[in-house]
């Protein structure tokens, strides 16, 4: 059985994205260079930020074509996280709302990648 171990986002500026994700995640990267950075999550997942112009083979992926999801315990946590991120200046493109899978909102990172926070139904 295969596991998903790494998620890579193509970014314009790894330095700017490292500052953003260090603040957002509350942890520094475990690896950082001018073209790449890696964050280790408590779950074991690794989040990589790769300079778009150095990806090999060249990736023809439009900006903002990916989404990272963060699970929180309940709708109150969705609303409070949204308020906190809005206060930090993150663009909120979907206000807290109920959807088929649970209560959610969506913000954007500096490259336009979607950051979804949600509380699954039944939690």
N, C-alpha and C positions, 0 to 999 in steps of 0.2 A: 504494500500500500504506500502511495506517495503522500507526503505532507507538503503543504505550502509553507515554506520557510522564510522567503524573502518577498517583499513587495518593493518595486522600484518605481519612483516617480521621476520623470524627466523634468528638470527645472532650468530656468534661465541662469540663475545665480545660486550655486550651492551655498555660498557664504551667507547670502540673505536668507535662504531657506533654512539653513542651520540655525540662525538666530530666531527665526519664526518658530520652528519646531522645538527648539530647546525651551523656549518660553511656553509654548502650548502644551508640550508633554511633561514639562517639569523635570527634564533630565538632559544631560549633555550627550552628544554623539559618542559612540565607542570608537569611531574612526572618522577622520576628516582630512580632506585634501582640497586643493583649489577646484577640482572637478568632481568630487564624490564625497558623500558622507553617509554614515550608517548609524542608526539608532537601534538599540536592543530593547524590545518590549518585554514586560514581565511574563507574557504568555510564551515567549520564545521566538515570536515573529521578529524579523529584522526589517526595518524600514530604511530603504536606501534612497538617497537623493543624488541623481546623476545629471551632470551638466548636459543639457540637450544637444549642444553642438559637438560633444565628444563621444556620443553613443555609437558603438560599432556592433553590428552593421548599422548604418544610418537608419534612424527611425522616422518614418513619415507619419507621425501621430500628431493630430492637431492638439494644441494646448487645451487644457481643461477637459480632457476626455477620460478622466479617471475619478474614482471616488473611494475614500477611506471611510470606514464606519467604526464608530465607537459606541459600545453598548453601556447604558447606564441603568440603574435599578428601577426607576419609575418615572412617570410623567413630570413630577416635580423636579427631578434632576435634569430632565430635558429642558424645562423652562429656565431653571437657574443657570445651567451651562450656557444656554442661548444668551441670557442677559449678561453673563460674564464675558462671553466672547464679543458680543456687541459693544460692551463697554471698552474692550481692548481695541476696538476698531475693525474687527473682522467683518467683511461684508456678509450679511445674512440674506440668502436668496430664497429661503423658505422659512417662514416663521413657524413656531411650534404648532403642529397639527396632528390630528389622528389620521392614520392610514391603515390599510389592511393588516400590515405586519406589526403595528404599534404606534406609539407617539414619537414624533420625530421633528427635527429641524435640520437645515443645511446651511453651512457657511462656506466661504472660499478661502483658500490659502493664497499667497502672493502670486502664484502661477495660474490661479483659477481652478485648481483641483478642488473637487467637492469634498467637504468634510461633513459627513452625516452623523448626527448623534441621535440615538433612538433607545427607547425602552420597549422591548418586545412585548406583545400581548401576552398576558398571563404572568407577567413579572411584577 
